[in-house]
């Protein structure tokens, strides 16, 4: 991708089932809606510093995507951005991300661990729905919007239950 590229449009690589690797322009600032939708063989993504937005469904149904590196410049992860990335096992959301939209990691069946940054102020509904192996949600020190206890995600003052990871396997839970 030439360095003159600053934005990736909608549906850019849709259904490119043979695409395994992408090298991004160093001047890229956004990844468009459905840009890599159904790129089932894509294995690794290193998003360059400078990207501030990953739009809705940008990497949805990238079944083989096992490794994602997100930049510190990132501010928002769109709805279903990584929906059904079934090979993803761990994700570290960098400090700087302020908002994760609904369903961003839904259907990531093998996701076991996620780290949320101190900067995260809001998450939409069902961000981790269908993450059947999710066992740990870690929240960085200094985050006043979210807290964890025994792997369960709460709002910052623990007055609202946000997410009980399916991988914890609770057969009963007292609220």
DACOR-V156535 format. One record per residue. N is the residue number from 1. RES is the residue in one small letter. PHI is phi in whole degrees, -180 to 180 (* if undefined). PSI is psi in radians with two decimals (999 if undefined). D_CENTER is the distance of its C-alpha to the mean C-alpha in Angstrom with 2 decimals. Layout:
n: {N:N}
res: {RES:RES}
phi: {PHI:PHI}
psi: {PSI:PSI}
d_center: {D_CENTER:D_CENTER}
//
This chain:
n: {1:2:3:4:5:6:7:8:9:10:11:12:13:14:15:16:17:18:19:20:21:22:23:24:25:26:27:28:29:30:31:32:33:34:35:36:37:38:39:40:41:42:43:44:45:46:47:48:49:50:51:52:53:54:55:56:57:58:59:60:61:62:63:64:65:66:67:68:69:70:71:72:73:74:75:76:77:78:79:80:81:82:83:84:85:86:87:88:89:90:91:92:93:94:95:96:97:98:99:100:101:102:103:104:105:106:107:108:109:110:111:112:113:114:115:116:117:118:119:120:121:122:123:124:125:126:127:128:129:130:131:132:133:134:135:136:137:138:139:140:141:142:143:144:145:146:147:148:149:150:151:152:153:154:155:156:157:158:159:160:161:162:163:164:165:166:167:168:169:170:171:172:173:174:175}
res: {x:x:x:x:x:x:x:x:x:x:x:x:x:x:x:x:x:x:x:x:x:x:x:x:x:x:x:x:x:x:x:x:x:x:x:x:x:x:x:x:x:x:x:x:x:x:x:x:x:x:x:x:x:x:x:x:x:x:x:x:x:x:x:x:x:x:x:x:x:x:x:x:x:x:x:x:x:x:x:x:x:x:x:x:x:x:x:x:x:x:x:x:x:x:x:x:x:x:x:x:x:x:x:x:x:x:x:x:x:x:x:x:x:x:x:x:x:x:x:x:x:x:x:x:x:x:x:x:x:x:x:x:x:x:x:x:x:x:x:x:x:x:x:x:x:x:x:x:x:x:x:x:x:x:x:x:x:x:x:x:x:x:x:x:x:x:x:x:x:x:x:x:x:x:x}
phi: {*:-67:-69:-77:-75:-111:-145:-103:-78:-67:62:-53:-117:-49:63:-80:-69:-95:-69:-106:-144:-132:-112:-87:-63:-72:-104:-67:-122:-150:-115:-69:-58:59:-54:-120:-53:64:-88:-65:-100:-62:-106:-143:-133:-116:-87:-73:-58:115:-73:-108:-142:-111:-77:-52:57:-55:-122:-60:63:-91:-55:-88:-68:-108:-139:-131:-113:-105:-83:-67:-78:-66:-115:-145:-113:-72:-57:55:-55:-122:-57:60:-86:-72:-93:-71:-109:-150:-142:-113:-87:-72:-62:123:-69:-106:-146:-118:-81:-46:67:-53:-121:-63:75:-81:-60:-104:-67:-107:-147:-140:-111:-104:-82:-63:-74:-67:-109:-155:-134:-76:-75:61:-56:-116:-64:78:-88:-68:-106:-64:-120:-140:-118:-100:-120:-64:-58:96:-79:-96:-93:-138:-148:-124:-150:53:84:-95:-96:-123:-71:-57:-100:58:-100:-139:-83:-101:-159:-107:-58:-61:-69:-74:67:-58:-100:-152:-151:-103:-106}
psi: {2.18:2.65:-0.12:-0.26:2.15:-0.35:2.53:2.25:3.11:2.39:0.42:-0.89:0.40:2.29:0.39:1.39:-0.25:-0.15:2.09:-0.52:2.53:2.38:2.10:2.69:2.48:-0.18:0.15:2.39:-0.27:2.61:2.06:2.90:2.28:0.37:-0.68:0.40:2.20:0.55:1.38:-0.33:-0.08:2.17:-0.62:2.45:2.16:1.85:2.22:2.71:2.42:-0.50:2.16:-0.25:2.25:1.96:3.02:2.34:0.38:-0.69:0.38:2.42:0.55:1.36:-0.64:0.00:1.88:-0.33:2.19:2.19:2.08:2.48:2.77:-0.29:-0.23:2.34:-0.52:2.43:2.09:2.96:2.25:0.47:-0.65:0.51:2.24:0.61:1.44:-0.25:-0.12:2.16:-0.46:2.55:2.38:2.02:2.11:2.68:2.36:-0.56:2.20:-0.45:2.31:2.09:2.81:2.36:0.28:-0.63:0.36:2.53:0.14:1.39:-0.45:0.08:2.11:-0.50:2.47:2.44:2.22:2.41:2.89:-0.52:-0.29:2.11:-0.36:2.51:2.48:-3.12:2.60:0.50:-0.61:0.35:2.40:0.14:1.38:-0.34:0.06:2.13:-0.38:2.21:1.96:2.43:2.23:2.55:2.46:-0.16:2.09:-0.12:-0.42:2.69:2.71:2.67:2.15:0.64:-0.10:2.41:2.26:2.95:3.02:-0.64:0.21:0.64:-0.14:2.29:2.16:-0.75:2.24:1.89:2.28:-0.54:-0.21:-0.33:0.49:2.35:-0.31:2.69:2.35:2.22:999}
d_center: {23.31:25.84:25.16:26.45:23.24:21.40:19.26:18.08:19.33:18.40:18.68:19.51:19.01:18.76:20.07:20.81:20.89:22.56:20.12:18.99:18.23:17.73:19.08:18.13:20.79:21.06:21.60:18.50:17.06:14.90:13.32:14.81:14.16:14.17:14.92:14.10:14.36:16.03:16.36:16.83:18.10:15.52:15.03:13.62:11.96:13.02:12.25:15.40:16.31:17.20:14.18:13.46:11.64:9.24:11.01:10.82:10.39:10.38:9.40:10.33:12.75:12.47:13.93:14.88:11.74:12.09:11.14:8.63:10.13:8.98:12.15:13.76:14.63:11.23:11.86:9.66:6.47:8.45:9.31:8.22:6.48:5.49:8.28:10.68:9.50:12.15:12.86:9.69:11.26:9.66:6.89:8.37:7.21:10.50:13.26:13.70:10.56:12.49:10.70:7.63:9.31:10.43:8.99:5.44:5.11:8.90:11.21:9.51:13.03:13.21:10.32:12.73:11.38:8.76:10.13:10.03:12.22:15.65:14.92:12.56:15.04:13.61:11.15:12.06:13.38:12.05:8.37:9.14:12.19:13.50:11.82:15.43:15.37:13.15:15.79:14.54:12.56:13.87:14.47:16.00:19.65:20.50:17.86:20.22:17.92:16.54:18.23:18.17:21.23:21.65:17.94:17.91:15.98:18.40:18.87:20.41:23.95:23.20:24.90:22.10:20.16:16.46:15.20:17.26:15.31:17.00:17.52:19.89:22.29:24.15:27.21:28.09:26.65:28.62:27.33}
//
